[in-house]
Amino acid sequence: MKTQATIPILLEANANPYIKNKEGESPVDIAERLKFTKILELMKKSP
């Protein structure tokens, strides 16, 4: 999955996985809702 490979790059660039979009969801929220467990683990490990 290309998206999964992109997550570490974004996190290393200090992307914040907790910022909400206009619907009030963060990337972490979306990963939880869609059950993307590996992506969710990567995001939750970030500082």
Buried (B, 14 or more C-beta within 10 A) or exposed (E): EEEEEEBEEBBEEEBEBEEEEEEEEBBBBBBBEEEBEEBBEBBEEBE
